[in-house]
Amino acid sequence: MNLGATEIILILVVVLLLFGAKRLPDMARSLGKSARILKSEAKAMKTDDAKDGTTSPAQPAPEQQAPRTIQAAPGDVTSSRPVTEPTDTTQR
């Protein structure tokens, strides 16, 4: 599919009308951030696979899993905090 200059301009005008000029920079910034996160996660998966010598990630056994953490942004280890898993406290 070949897009000419007229079609590209028309698409940009429609996007500008739909979202407004104030929201476009924020949307572009979040799209760029998402692309960087995706790229870094893909790179991390490749290095993990190279270390393990496998091509697909294997799930560790449940007793070997590390505690899960929530991160503000992937790769940002300064704001990581452990997550306590909910336990079933109901009596049957």
Kinemage of the C-alpha trace (Angstrom):
@kinemage 1
@onewidth
@group {chain A} dominant
@subgroup {mainchain}
@vectorlist {calphas} color= white
{ca met a 1} P 0.000 0.000 0.000
{ca asn a 2} L 1.525 3.279 -1.123
{ca leu a 3} L 0.563 6.379 0.831
{ca gly a 4} L 1.062 9.682 -0.891
{ca ala a 5} L 1.572 13.076 0.703
{ca thr a 6} L -2.144 13.890 0.453
{ca glu a 7} L -3.176 10.760 2.343
{ca ile a 8} L -0.594 11.322 5.077
{ca ile a 9} L -1.697 14.938 5.551
{ca leu a 10} L -5.337 13.846 5.692
{ca ile a 11} L -4.536 11.219 8.351
{ca leu a 12} L -2.609 13.785 10.417
{ca val a 13} L -5.509 16.261 10.242
{ca val a 14} L -7.984 13.590 11.384
{ca val a 15} L -5.730 12.587 14.284
{ca leu a 16} L -5.300 16.244 15.257
{ca leu a 17} L -9.062 16.764 15.205
{ca leu a 18} L -9.752 13.604 17.215
{ca phe a 19} L -7.200 14.072 19.973
{ca gly a 20} L -6.433 17.788 19.994
{ca ala a 21} L -3.084 19.554 19.815
{ca lys a 22} L -2.497 19.463 23.598
{ca arg a 23} L -2.669 15.670 23.939
{ca leu a 24} L -0.529 14.733 20.916
{ca pro a 25} L 2.896 15.407 22.529
{ca asp a 26} L 1.897 13.363 25.588
{ca met a 27} L 0.709 10.523 23.390
{ca ala a 28} L 3.920 10.590 21.354
{ca arg a 29} L 5.999 10.615 24.537
{ca ser a 30} L 4.162 7.628 25.993
{ca leu a 31} L 4.430 5.772 22.682
{ca gly a 32} L 8.190 6.364 22.633
{ca lys a 33} L 8.499 5.231 26.242
{ca ser a 34} L 6.538 2.071 25.461
{ca ala a 35} L 8.782 1.354 22.479
{ca arg a 36} L 11.914 1.759 24.636
{ca ile a 37} L 10.469 -0.559 27.298
{ca leu a 38} L 9.582 -3.160 24.687
{ca lys a 39} L 13.072 -2.951 23.181
{ca ser a 40} L 14.788 -3.310 26.571
{ca glu a 41} L 12.589 -6.246 27.578
{ca ala a 42} L 13.254 -8.011 24.265
{ca lys a 43} L 16.991 -7.465 24.738
{ca ala a 44} L 16.795 -8.821 28.298
{ca met a 45} L 14.956 -11.914 27.080
{ca lys a 46} L 17.628 -12.522 24.439
{ca thr a 47} L 20.441 -12.249 26.984
{ca asp a 48} L 18.577 -14.558 29.387
{ca asp a 49} L 18.107 -17.096 26.592
{ca ala a 50} L 21.785 -16.831 25.665
{ca lys a 51} L 22.792 -17.477 29.287
{ca asp a 52} L 20.474 -20.467 29.604
{ca gly a 53} L 21.223 -21.823 26.143
{ca thr a 54} L 17.520 -22.110 25.388
{ca thr a 55} L 15.291 -20.442 22.838
{ca ser a 56} L 12.088 -20.279 24.880
{ca pro a 57} L 11.722 -19.029 28.436
{ca ala a 58} L 11.031 -21.815 30.925
{ca gln a 59} L 8.899 -21.258 34.001
{ca pro a 60} L 10.782 -21.941 37.244
{ca ala a 61} L 9.265 -24.369 39.710
{ca pro a 62} L 6.797 -22.675 42.101
{ca glu a 63} L 9.044 -23.218 45.109
{ca gln a 64} L 11.953 -21.511 43.320
{ca gln a 65} L 10.106 -18.359 42.272
{ca ala a 66} L 11.461 -15.105 43.607
{ca pro a 67} L 9.045 -12.678 45.268
{ca arg a 68} L 7.205 -10.592 42.725
{ca thr a 69} L 7.909 -6.865 42.594
{ca ile a 70} L 6.068 -3.887 41.213
{ca gln a 71} L 8.168 -1.397 39.301
{ca ala a 72} L 7.264 2.161 38.387
{ca ala a 73} L 8.884 1.595 35.004
{ca pro a 74} L 10.602 -1.542 33.711
{ca gly a 75} L 14.304 -1.213 34.342
{ca asp a 76} L 13.808 1.313 37.158
{ca val a 77} L 15.073 -0.684 40.142
{ca thr a 78} L 15.188 2.286 42.517
{ca ser a 79} L 11.406 2.352 42.907
{ca ser a 80} L 10.815 -1.413 43.099
{ca arg a 81} L 9.004 -2.778 46.085
{ca pro a 82} L 8.060 -6.344 47.023
{ca val a 83} L 4.491 -7.450 46.606
{ca thr a 84} L 2.884 -9.556 49.281
{ca glu a 85} L 0.748 -12.212 47.695
{ca pro a 86} L -2.772 -12.515 49.056
{ca thr a 87} L -3.362 -15.593 51.176
{ca asp a 88} L -6.572 -17.512 51.525
{ca thr a 89} L -7.736 -16.932 55.101
{ca thr a 90} L -11.286 -18.211 54.667
{ca gln a 91} L -12.401 -21.130 56.808
{ca arg a 92} L -14.286 -23.982 55.131
